[in-house]
Amino acid sequence: MATETAGRRTAGQDAAARTARPMRADARRNYERLLTEARTAFIEHGTDTSLEDIARRAGVGIGTLYRHFPHRTSLMGAVFQSEVDALLAHARELADAPQPCRALVDWLRAIIDHASTYRGLSRALMAASADDSSGMARCSVPMREAGGALLARAQQAGAVRPDVNIGDLMQLTNGIALAVEESPDDPKLADRLLTLTLSGLKADRQEP
């Protein structure tokens, strides 16, 4: 869509601009309304929902939406920030779990549950993994770091193969989330696929 691609900036430039210039009260209200309506629209219709419709529901023009969010992925990153914060907090809680491999898999399961709330999110995260300038980088980069710490701990315990890397593992997790999204009538699919994942992750010896 032409209007969606016009005037794009990187996620870092967008964040820096907002930090440098605190928003006026009316701009802040518009920003919060856009986030609220975008979250509702993404849940109801998926992440490819019309940005014009989101602006209309928020009571602002499309130009106002693009001033706050220069592209769709920057809006998505802002909408999903609270969920990402919760997943990062969960990773910190699991950092000292007695079974490092189980802790890693439990966290991956939480990611799948999160992604399934918004149709299209898993596909966007897969795309963002290869582009740190994407508006979704604010989600994908800290998630890779948190997952990397859990993976390293499981590898140090000898529970996960040393050749597994967090980038591949996150892609695999997003792929499972995408499969779950496409199979809503199979509620046990995620657990079956994660069981297969766990079998592939494990080192030759079991963790204590």
C-alpha positions as CSV (number, residue, x, y, z in Angstrom):
1,M,0.0,0.0,0.0
2,A,1.5,3.3,-1.1
3,T,0.4,5.3,2.0
4,E,1.9,2.6,4.3
5,T,5.4,2.7,2.7
6,A,5.7,6.5,2.5
7,G,8.1,8.3,4.8
8,R,9.4,5.2,6.5
9,R,12.1,5.5,9.2
10,T,14.0,2.8,11.1
11,A,12.7,1.7,14.5
12,G,15.7,3.3,16.1
13,Q,15.1,6.6,14.4
14,D,11.5,6.5,15.4
15,A,12.2,5.8,19.1
16,A,15.0,8.4,19.2
17,A,12.6,11.1,17.8
18,R,10.0,10.3,20.5
19,T,12.6,10.3,23.2
20,A,14.1,13.7,22.1
21,R,10.7,15.4,21.9
22,P,8.2,14.5,24.7
23,M,4.7,14.3,23.4
24,R,2.1,17.0,24.1
25,A,-1.0,15.9,26.0
26,D,-3.2,15.7,22.9
27,A,-0.5,13.8,21.0
28,R,-0.2,11.4,23.9
29,R,-3.9,10.8,23.9
30,N,-3.9,10.1,20.2
31,Y,-1.0,7.7,20.7
32,E,-2.7,5.8,23.4
33,R,-6.0,5.6,21.5
34,L,-4.2,4.3,18.5
35,L,-2.5,1.6,20.6
36,T,-5.8,0.6,22.1
37,E,-7.7,0.4,18.8
38,A,-4.8,-1.4,17.1
39,R,-4.6,-4.0,19.8
40,T,-8.3,-4.7,19.5
41,A,-8.1,-4.8,15.7
42,F,-5.1,-7.1,15.7
43,I,-6.9,-9.5,18.0
44,E,-10.2,-9.4,16.0
45,H,-8.8,-9.3,12.5
46,G,-5.1,-10.1,12.6
47,T,-2.0,-8.0,12.1
48,D,-2.8,-7.2,8.5
49,T,-5.9,-5.3,9.4
50,S,-6.4,-1.9,7.7
51,L,-4.4,0.9,9.2
52,E,-7.0,3.4,7.9
53,D,-9.6,1.5,9.9
54,I,-7.5,1.7,13.0
55,A,-7.1,5.4,12.6
56,R,-10.8,5.8,12.0
57,R,-11.7,3.8,15.1
58,A,-9.2,5.9,17.2
59,G,-10.9,9.1,15.9
60,V,-7.8,10.4,14.1
61,G,-6.6,10.8,10.5
62,I,-4.3,8.4,8.8
63,G,-1.6,11.1,8.8
64,T,-1.7,11.2,12.6
65,L,-1.2,7.4,12.7
66,Y,1.8,7.7,10.5
67,R,3.3,10.5,12.5
68,H,3.3,8.2,15.5
69,F,4.0,4.9,13.7
70,P,5.7,5.4,10.3
71,H,5.1,1.8,9.2
72,R,2.9,-1.1,10.2
73,T,5.7,-2.9,12.1
74,S,6.4,0.0,14.3
75,L,2.8,0.0,15.4
76,M,2.9,-3.8,15.9
77,G,6.0,-3.4,18.0
78,A,4.4,-0.8,20.2
79,V,1.2,-2.9,20.6
80,F,3.1,-6.0,21.6
81,Q,5.5,-4.3,24.0
82,S,3.5,-5.2,27.1
83,E,3.3,-8.9,26.1
84,V,7.0,-8.9,25.3
85,D,7.7,-7.4,28.8
86,A,5.7,-10.2,30.4
87,L,7.6,-12.8,28.4
88,L,10.9,-11.2,29.4
89,A,9.8,-11.2,33.0
90,H,8.9,-14.9,32.7
91,A,12.4,-15.6,31.3
92,R,13.9,-14.0,34.3
93,E,11.7,-16.1,36.6
94,L,12.9,-19.3,34.8
95,A,16.6,-18.3,35.0
96,D,17.2,-20.4,38.2
97,A,14.7,-23.2,37.5
98,P,16.1,-26.6,38.6
99,Q,15.7,-28.1,35.1
100,P,17.2,-25.8,32.6
101,C,15.9,-27.7,29.5
102,R,12.3,-27.7,30.9
103,A,12.6,-24.0,31.7
104,L,13.6,-23.3,28.1
105,V,10.7,-25.3,26.7
106,D,8.2,-23.8,29.1
107,W,9.3,-20.3,27.9
108,L,9.0,-21.3,24.3
109,R,5.5,-22.6,25.0
110,A,4.6,-19.2,26.5
111,I,5.8,-17.5,23.3
112,I,3.5,-19.7,21.3
113,D,0.6,-18.8,23.5
114,H,1.4,-15.1,23.1
115,A,1.7,-15.3,19.4
116,S,-1.6,-17.2,19.0
117,T,-3.5,-14.2,20.4
118,Y,-2.7,-12.1,17.3
119,R,-3.1,-13.7,13.8
120,G,0.0,-12.9,11.8
121,L,2.3,-12.1,14.7
122,S,4.4,-15.2,14.3
123,R,5.0,-14.5,10.6
124,A,6.0,-10.9,11.5
125,L,8.4,-12.1,14.1
126,M,10.0,-14.6,11.7
127,A,10.5,-11.8,9.2
128,A,11.9,-9.4,11.9
129,S,14.5,-12.0,13.0
130,A,16.6,-11.1,9.9
131,D,16.1,-7.3,10.1
132,D,17.2,-5.5,13.2
133,S,16.0,-2.2,11.7
134,S,12.4,-3.5,11.5
135,G,9.8,-1.9,13.7
136,M,9.4,-5.4,15.3
137,A,13.1,-5.4,16.4
138,R,12.0,-3.8,19.7
139,C,10.3,-7.2,20.3
140,S,12.5,-9.7,18.6
141,V,15.9,-8.5,19.8
142,P,15.3,-8.6,23.5
143,M,13.4,-11.9,23.1
144,R,16.5,-13.5,21.4
145,E,18.7,-12.2,24.2
146,A,16.4,-13.7,26.9
147,G,16.0,-17.0,25.0
148,G,19.8,-17.1,24.5
149,A,20.4,-16.9,28.2
150,L,18.0,-19.8,28.9
151,L,19.5,-21.8,26.0
152,A,23.0,-21.3,27.3
153,R,22.1,-22.4,30.7
154,A,20.5,-25.6,29.3
155,Q,23.6,-26.2,27.2
156,Q,25.9,-25.7,30.1
157,A,23.9,-28.3,32.1
158,G,24.5,-30.7,29.2
159,A,20.8,-31.0,28.6
160,V,20.7,-29.4,25.1
161,R,23.0,-30.0,22.2
162,P,25.8,-27.4,21.9
163,D,25.2,-26.8,18.2
164,V,21.7,-25.4,18.8
165,N,21.6,-21.6,18.4
166,I,18.9,-19.2,19.6
167,G,18.2,-17.8,16.2
168,D,17.2,-21.1,14.7
169,L,15.3,-22.0,17.9
170,M,13.2,-18.8,17.8
171,Q,12.4,-19.4,14.1
172,L,11.3,-22.9,14.9
173,T,9.1,-21.6,17.8
174,N,7.5,-19.0,15.5
175,G,7.0,-21.8,12.9
176,I,5.1,-23.8,15.5
177,A,3.1,-20.8,16.4
178,L,2.2,-20.3,12.8
179,A,1.2,-23.9,12.5
180,V,-1.0,-23.6,15.5
181,E,-2.6,-20.4,14.0
182,E,-3.4,-22.4,10.9
183,S,-4.9,-25.3,12.9
184,P,-7.3,-23.8,15.4
185,D,-9.3,-27.1,15.7
186,D,-6.2,-28.9,17.1
187,P,-5.6,-27.6,20.6
188,K,-2.9,-30.2,21.3
189,L,-0.8,-29.4,18.2
190,A,1.6,-27.0,20.0
191,D,2.4,-29.5,22.7
192,R,3.0,-32.3,20.2
193,L,5.3,-30.1,18.1
194,L,7.2,-28.9,21.2
195,T,7.7,-32.5,22.3
196,L,9.3,-33.2,18.9
197,T,11.4,-30.0,19.4
198,L,12.5,-31.2,22.8
199,S,13.6,-34.5,21.4
200,G,15.7,-32.8,18.8
201,L,17.2,-30.4,21.4
202,K,18.4,-32.9,23.9
203,A,22.0,-33.8,24.2
204,D,23.0,-37.5,24.5
205,R,22.6,-37.6,28.3
206,Q,19.5,-36.5,30.2
207,E,19.7,-33.4,32.4
208,P,19.8,-34.2,36.2
